[in-house]
Amino acid sequence: MIETVGVVGAGTMGIGIAQIAAQNEHQVIIYDHSEAQLEKAKLGLEKVLNRLVEKERITDNERKKIIDRMVFTPKMSELWPCGLVIEAIVESIEIKHQVFQSLENIVSEHCILATNTSSLSIASIGASLKIAERIIGIHFFNPAPLMPLVEIIPSIQTGEKTTTVCKNLISSWGKTVVLCKDTPGFIVNRVARPFYGEALRIYEEGMADFSTIDWALTEIGGFRMGPFTLMDYIGNDVNFAVTESVFKAFFYDPRFKPSFTQKRYAEAGYFGRKSGRGYYDYDDVKLNPKPQTDKALGEKILNRILCLLINEAIDAVFMGVATSKDVDLAMTKGVNYPKGLLKWGDEIGLDKILKQLQNLFDYYGEDRYRPNPLLRQMVKENKQFYE
């Protein structure tokens, strides 16, 4: 049983993970080399917990107990009692290697070492360890205390016991756990690429503007946010960096090809909400164009993006990244899609999805539209994902 959980990095994600662990009655040690960041994180956490008390989500006594369970330290050596350490720092493989090598010299040989990376190879991170069986990916989504999904990613080095312990522990924290293979983007950041990429492609072809594409996905498709609103919310620079990372990691597979439009917006400093301007103007919303609410156009936009999303979800199953159930869970719980993509594909009809993809593939002659072999096989055999 893991009594003490360590968190490396006192940024938004790190402190969110620490909060979850402390609320689940673990002793928590938060390490960051910056004392200023530790102080900022501590004050931020206190505000969050005070709001939870105000909303009657927790009592004042529970708030005090949560704070009492947490230790903030600029000394990595104080992580020595931990049974699990979760790293949540910058996405740099070199820096992560340094951190994990240092950690291994501090914690016991039985301590599990986890990374919250969203895009880097777990196997590569584990290669820096003497006991590589202890490495695992535990990928929370932001904000960690609110988002229900956690991707658990064992690498080729990870021991079965490590995977089992982490899966049971994170489940006991009330999270929805999905297991996935150590491949670029894991489930969510892999399967979701067409939501952004194909929306950008549709805009670049002149079929519709940003607001019309967003309208089609939200009003007709039922998505909580359209792709351009969501990219502005995430940060256009951040979203582009993830797309570039996934594209490179997949050996430049055309399915994940980045967009020049997004690149130019990022280069211009149009990052979205945080910069005041992205695909939309946030300083003067009156400047933003109204969508063209043509239902036929909206359905054409939605169906094109949706068939690529479903094809990507099918590919994740075909390539053994995760089970059908976990792929659908990941997309509904991790990015709030209105339905699991595989279930959605069943409802539309896999034969219709295949036909639309084939039409796009024939028209463009590009591999980004190639139908997945599993989709072809299931249509041929008249099968569905959910019988």
C-alpha positions in Angstrom: 0.0 0.0 0.0 1.3 3.4 -1.0 1.1 5.9 1.9 3.2 8.8 0.6 3.0 10.2 -2.9 5.6 12.6 -4.3 5.0 15.1 -7.0 7.8 16.7 -9.0 6.8 20.1 -10.3 4.5 22.6 -8.6 2.9 24.0 -11.7 -0.8 23.8 -12.4 -0.8 20.1 -13.3 1.6 19.1 -10.4 -0.4 20.9 -7.7 -3.7 19.4 -9.1 -2.3 15.9 -8.9 -1.0 16.6 -5.4 -4.5 17.9 -4.4 -6.1 14.7 -5.6 -3.7 12.5 -3.7 -4.1 14.5 -0.5 -7.9 14.4 -0.7 -7.5 10.7 -0.9 -5.7 10.7 2.4 -2.1 10.2 1.2 0.8 12.1 2.7 2.0 14.2 -0.2 5.4 15.8 -0.8 5.6 18.4 -3.5 9.1 19.2 -4.8 10.0 22.1 -7.0 13.5 23.7 -7.3 11.9 27.2 -7.3 10.8 28.4 -3.9 8.8 31.2 -5.5 6.8 28.6 -7.5 6.2 26.5 -4.4 4.8 29.6 -2.6 2.7 30.4 -5.6 1.4 26.9 -5.7 0.6 26.8 -2.0 -1.4 30.0 -2.1 -3.2 28.8 -5.2 -4.1 25.5 -3.6 -5.4 27.3 -0.5 -7.7 29.5 -2.7 -9.0 26.3 -4.5 -9.7 24.6 -1.2 -11.4 27.7 0.3 -13.7 27.8 -2.7 -14.6 24.1 -2.2 -15.5 24.9 1.4 -17.7 27.8 0.2 -19.4 25.6 -2.3 -19.9 23.0 0.5 -18.0 20.4 -1.5 -15.7 19.8 1.5 -15.9 20.9 5.2 -13.5 23.3 6.8 -12.1 20.5 8.9 -11.4 18.4 5.7 -9.7 21.5 4.2 -7.3 21.7 7.1 -6.6 17.9 7.0 -5.8 18.2 3.2 -3.3 21.0 3.9 -1.8 19.2 6.8 -1.1 16.2 4.6 1.0 18.3 2.2 4.7 19.3 2.4 6.2 21.8 0.0 10.0 21.5 -0.5 12.8 22.8 -2.7 14.9 19.8 -1.7 14.4 16.7 -3.9 16.1 14.6 -1.2 12.9 15.0 0.9 11.1 12.7 -1.5 12.8 9.6 0.0 9.8 8.2 1.9 7.6 8.1 -1.2 6.1 4.8 -2.6 5.1 6.7 -5.8 6.5 9.8 -7.4 4.7 11.5 -10.3 6.7 13.9 -12.4 4.9 16.8 -13.9 7.5 19.1 -15.4 8.4 20.6 -18.8 8.2 18.3 -21.8 11.9 17.8 -22.4 13.3 14.3 -22.5 16.8 15.6 -21.4 15.4 17.3 -18.3 13.2 14.3 -17.5 16.2 12.0 -17.7 18.1 14.1 -15.3 15.2 14.2 -12.9 14.5 10.5 -12.9 18.2 9.6 -12.5 18.3 11.9 -9.5 15.1 10.4 -8.1 16.4 6.9 -8.4 19.3 7.8 -6.1 16.9 9.1 -3.4 13.8 6.8 -3.2 13.8 3.1 -2.4 14.0 0.4 -5.0 10.3 -0.4 -4.6 9.2 3.2 -5.3 7.2 3.5 -8.5 8.4 6.4 -10.8 5.7 7.9 -13.0 5.6 10.6 -15.6 2.6 12.8 -16.5 4.0 13.4 -20.0 1.3 13.8 -22.7 3.6 13.2 -25.7 7.0 11.7 -24.8 8.0 8.0 -25.0 7.7 6.3 -21.6 10.3 3.8 -22.8 12.7 6.6 -23.5 12.2 8.1 -20.1 12.6 4.7 -18.5 15.9 4.1 -20.3 17.5 6.5 -17.9 16.7 4.2 -14.9 18.7 1.4 -13.4 15.4 -0.3 -12.4 13.3 0.3 -15.5 10.5 -2.0 -14.4 9.3 0.9 -12.1 8.6 3.4 -14.8 5.1 4.1 -16.0 3.0 6.9 -17.6 0.2 8.3 -15.6 -1.4 11.0 -17.7 -3.9 13.3 -16.0 -5.9 15.9 -18.0 -6.1 19.5 -17.0 -7.5 20.5 -14.6 -6.5 17.3 -12.9 -9.0 17.5 -9.9 -11.9 18.0 -12.2 -11.2 15.9 -15.3 -12.2 12.3 -14.7 -9.9 10.5 -17.2 -6.4 9.2 -16.5 -4.4 7.3 -19.2 -2.1 4.6 -17.7 0.7 3.9 -20.0 3.1 0.9 -19.3 6.2 0.9 -21.4 8.0 -2.2 -22.8 10.1 -2.1 -19.6 7.3 -1.7 -17.1 6.6 -4.6 -14.7 3.1 -6.0 -14.5 3.0 -5.3 -10.8 3.7 -1.6 -11.4 0.8 -1.4 -13.9 -1.6 -3.2 -11.6 -0.7 -1.1 -8.5 -1.1 2.2 -10.5 -4.3 1.2 -12.1 -5.9 0.2 -8.8 -4.5 3.3 -7.0 -5.7 5.8 -9.6 -9.1 4.0 -9.8 -9.4 4.3 -6.0 -9.0 8.1 -6.4 -12.3 8.1 -8.3 -10.8 8.5 -11.7 -11.8 6.7 -14.9 -8.7 4.7 -15.9 -7.8 3.6 -19.4 -4.8 1.4 -20.3 -3.0 2.3 -23.5 0.2 1.3 -25.4 3.2 3.5 -25.3 2.7 5.2 -28.7 2.7 8.8 -29.7 -0.2 10.8 -28.3 -1.4 7.7 -26.3 -5.2 7.6 -26.9 -6.7 11.1 -26.6 -3.9 13.2 -28.2 -3.7 10.7 -31.1 -7.3 10.2 -31.9 -8.3 13.9 -31.5 -5.8 15.2 -34.1 -8.4 15.3 -37.0 -10.7 17.4 -34.9 -8.2 20.2 -35.3 -6.4 19.2 -38.5 -9.4 18.6 -40.7 -11.1 21.7 -39.4 -8.0 23.7 -40.5 -8.0 21.9 -43.8 -11.7 22.8 -44.5 -10.9 26.4 -43.7 -7.8 26.4 -46.0 -9.9 25.1 -48.8 -12.3 28.0 -48.4 -15.3 25.8 -47.6 -16.2 27.7 -44.5 -14.7 30.2 -42.0 -13.8 29.6 -38.3 -17.1 30.5 -36.8 -19.1 28.4 -39.3 -17.0 25.3 -38.7 -17.3 25.8 -34.9 -21.1 26.2 -35.3 -21.4 23.0 -37.3 -19.5 21.0 -34.7 -21.3 22.4 -31.7 -24.9 23.0 -32.9 -25.2 20.0 -35.2 -22.5 17.7 -33.8 -23.1 18.4 -30.1 -19.5 19.0 -29.2 -19.0 21.4 -26.3 -16.5 23.5 -28.2 -15.7 23.9 -31.8 -12.2 23.2 -33.0 -11.1 26.8 -33.3 -12.6 27.9 -30.0 -10.9 24.9 -28.4 -7.5 25.6 -30.0 -7.8 29.2 -28.7 -8.7 27.9 -25.3 -5.8 25.4 -25.1 -3.4 27.9 -26.7 -2.7 27.8 -30.4 1.1 27.6 -29.7 0.5 24.6 -27.4 -1.8 22.8 -29.7 0.5 23.3 -32.7 3.5 22.0 -30.7 1.5 18.8 -29.8 0.5 18.4 -33.5 4.2 18.8 -34.6 5.3 16.3 -31.9 2.8 13.7 -32.9 3.5 14.2 -36.7 7.3 13.7 -36.1 6.8 10.8 -33.7 4.7 9.0 -36.3 7.6 9.3 -38.8 5.7 12.1 -40.7 2.5 10.1 -41.4 0.3 12.4 -43.6 -2.7 11.7 -41.3 -1.0 14.0 -38.7 0.4 16.7 -41.0 0.3 20.1 -39.3 -1.4 23.1 -40.9 0.4 26.2 -42.3 -2.5 28.3 -41.1 -2.0 27.2 -37.5 1.8 27.6 -37.9 1.3 31.2 -39.1 -1.1 32.1 -36.3 1.4 30.7 -33.8 4.3 32.6 -35.4 2.2 35.8 -35.3 1.6 35.4 -31.5 -2.1 34.7 -32.0 -2.2 32.2 -29.2 -5.9 32.5 -28.4 -7.5 33.6 -25.1 -4.2 34.1 -23.3 -2.9 36.6 -25.8 -6.2 38.3 -26.5 -6.3 37.1 -30.1 -6.3 33.8 -31.9 -8.7 32.6 -34.5 -11.1 35.0 -32.7 -10.6 38.4 -31.2 -11.0 38.3 -27.4 -10.3 42.0 -26.9 -13.3 43.1 -29.1 -15.7 40.2 -29.7 -17.8 42.4 -32.0 -15.1 42.0 -34.6 -15.8 38.2 -34.8 -17.9 37.2 -37.8 -21.2 35.4 -37.3 -21.4 31.8 -38.6 -23.1 30.9 -41.8 -25.9 28.7 -40.4 -26.6 26.6 -43.5 -27.6 23.2 -42.3 -26.5 21.4 -45.4 -23.1 23.0 -45.3 -22.9 22.3 -41.5 -23.6 18.6 -42.0 -21.0 18.4 -44.7 -18.4 19.9 -42.4 -19.4 17.7 -39.4 -19.5 14.5 -41.4 -16.1 15.1 -42.9 -14.4 15.8 -39.6 -16.3 13.0 -37.8 -15.5 10.3 -40.3 -11.7 11.1 -39.9 -12.1 11.0 -36.1 -13.9 7.6 -36.3 -11.2 6.3 -38.7 -8.5 7.4 -36.2 -10.3 5.7 -33.3 -10.6 2.5 -35.3 -6.9 2.7 -36.1 -6.1 2.9 -32.4 -8.0 -0.4 -31.9 -6.4 -1.9 -35.0 -2.9 -1.1 -33.8 -3.5 -2.4 -30.3 -3.2 1.0 -28.6 -6.3 0.3 -26.5 -9.5 -1.6 -26.4 -12.7 -0.3 -28.1 -14.2 0.4 -24.7 -11.1 2.3 -23.5 -10.9 4.4 -26.7 -14.5 5.5 -26.3 -14.1 6.1 -22.6 -11.0 8.2 -23.3 -12.7 10.5 -25.8 -15.9 11.0 -23.7 -14.1 11.4 -20.3 -10.9 13.0 -21.5 -12.1 15.6 -24.1 -15.9 15.5 -23.4 -16.9 14.2 -26.8 -20.7 13.8 -27.0 -20.4 10.1 -27.8 -17.7 7.5 -28.0 -16.4 7.6 -31.6 -16.7 3.8 -32.2 -20.3 3.8 -30.9 -21.0 6.9 -33.0 -19.6 5.0 -36.0 -21.9 2.1 -35.3 -24.9 4.5 -35.2 -24.0 6.2 -38.4 -23.2 3.0 -40.1 -19.6 1.8 -40.7 -20.4 1.3 -44.4 -21.3 5.0 -44.7 -18.1 6.0 -42.9 -16.1 3.8 -45.3 -17.9 5.2 -48.3 -17.2 8.8 -47.3 -13.5 8.1 -46.5 -13.1 6.3 -49.9 -14.7 9.3 -51.7 -12.3 11.7 -50.0 -9.3 9.4 -50.7 -10.3 9.1 -54.4 -10.8 12.9 -54.7 -7.6 14.0 -52.9 -5.3 11.0 -53.4 -3.8 11.7 -50.0 -3.0 9.1 -47.3 -4.7 11.3 -44.6 -8.0 9.9 -46.0 -7.1 6.3 -46.3 -9.7 4.0 -44.7 -8.4 1.8 -42.0 -8.1 -2.0 -42.8 -10.1 -2.9 -39.7 -12.9 -0.6 -41.0 -12.8 -2.3 -44.4 -12.9 -5.7 -42.7 -15.8 -4.9 -40.4 -17.9 -3.6 -43.3 -17.1 -6.6 -45.4 -18.1 -8.9 -42.5 -21.1 -6.7 -41.5 -19.8 -6.3 -38.0 -20.1 -3.5 -35.4 -18.0 -2.5 -32.4 -21.1 -2.8 -30.1 -23.4 -5.7 -31.0 
